[in-house]
Amino acid sequence: MASSDQIIAAQQDEDLKARAVALGAKHGYLPYEVEARFPQIAVAKIGESMIADVHAYAVATYTPTPRPGANLAAVTDIQLEEALIATMAPAPVVVVEAE
């Protein structure tokens, strides 16, 4: 389980946040919606871990440490998208009544 310092590091990773915003666009979310929920995305469960755990593992494992949020081998798009979908509310549906 990630420590509070590791959670903060994941939540403040701008590369990771930018990737979440890009993946959110695939599902109809606007950037501000993903950015507002990013602290929750960073602690969302993916299997037995959370994004912050995977991020912390990347920081501890990759030498020299590349930017962990930009490292697609560390936090994968599949993991990030799973956390994003689990965290975000469904995209709004616009109902237009026929006249």
C-alpha positions in Angstrom: 0.0 0.0 0.0 1.4 3.4 -1.0 2.4 5.8 1.8 1.0 9.3 1.9 4.3 10.6 0.3 3.9 8.2 -2.5 0.2 9.1 -3.0 1.2 12.8 -3.1 3.9 12.0 -5.7 1.4 10.3 -7.9 -1.2 13.0 -7.5 1.3 15.7 -8.4 2.8 13.9 -11.4 1.9 16.2 -14.4 2.8 13.5 -17.0 0.5 11.0 -15.4 -2.3 13.7 -15.2 -1.8 14.6 -18.8 -2.1 11.0 -19.8 -5.3 10.6 -17.8 -6.8 13.7 -19.5 -5.9 12.2 -22.9 -7.5 8.9 -22.0 -10.5 10.7 -20.6 -11.2 12.4 -23.9 -11.7 8.9 -25.4 -14.7 8.5 -23.0 -16.1 12.0 -23.5 -14.7 13.7 -20.4 -13.4 17.2 -20.6 -9.9 18.0 -19.2 -11.3 19.9 -16.2 -13.4 16.9 -15.2 -10.5 14.5 -15.2 -8.2 17.1 -13.5 -10.8 17.6 -10.7 -11.0 13.9 -10.0 -7.3 13.2 -10.5 -6.5 12.8 -6.8 -9.1 10.0 -6.7 -7.8 8.5 -9.9 -4.3 8.3 -8.3 -5.7 6.1 -5.5 -8.2 4.1 -7.5 -7.9 0.3 -7.2 -6.6 -1.6 -10.2 -6.6 -5.2 -9.2 -4.9 -5.5 -5.9 -3.0 -2.2 -6.2 -3.8 1.4 -6.9 -2.2 3.8 -9.4 -0.1 5.3 -6.6 1.4 1.9 -5.8 2.4 1.3 -9.4 3.8 4.8 -9.6 5.8 4.2 -6.4 7.1 0.9 -7.8 8.3 2.7 -10.9 10.1 5.3 -8.9 11.9 2.7 -6.8 12.7 0.3 -9.6 13.7 2.1 -12.8 17.3 3.3 -12.7 18.0 5.9 -13.6 14.4 6.9 -12.8 12.7 8.3 -15.8 9.7 10.4 -15.3 7.4 7.7 -13.9 4.2 9.3 -15.2 5.6 9.4 -18.7 6.9 5.8 -18.6 4.3 3.7 -20.4 6.0 0.6 -19.0 5.5 1.7 -15.4 1.9 2.9 -15.2 0.3 1.5 -18.4 -2.5 3.1 -20.3 -4.6 0.0 -19.5 -4.1 0.6 -15.8 -4.7 4.3 -16.0 -7.8 3.9 -18.1 -9.2 1.3 -15.7 -8.7 3.7 -12.8 -10.2 6.6 -14.7 -13.3 4.6 -15.7 -13.7 3.4 -12.1 -13.5 6.9 -10.7 -15.4 9.1 -13.1 -19.1 9.4 -13.2 -20.7 8.5 -16.4 -20.5 11.1 -19.1 -23.6 13.3 -19.2 -26.3 12.3 -21.6 -28.2 15.1 -23.5 -31.8 14.2 -24.2 -33.5 16.1 -27.0 -37.2 15.8 -27.2 -38.8 15.5 -30.6 -41.2 18.3 -31.5 
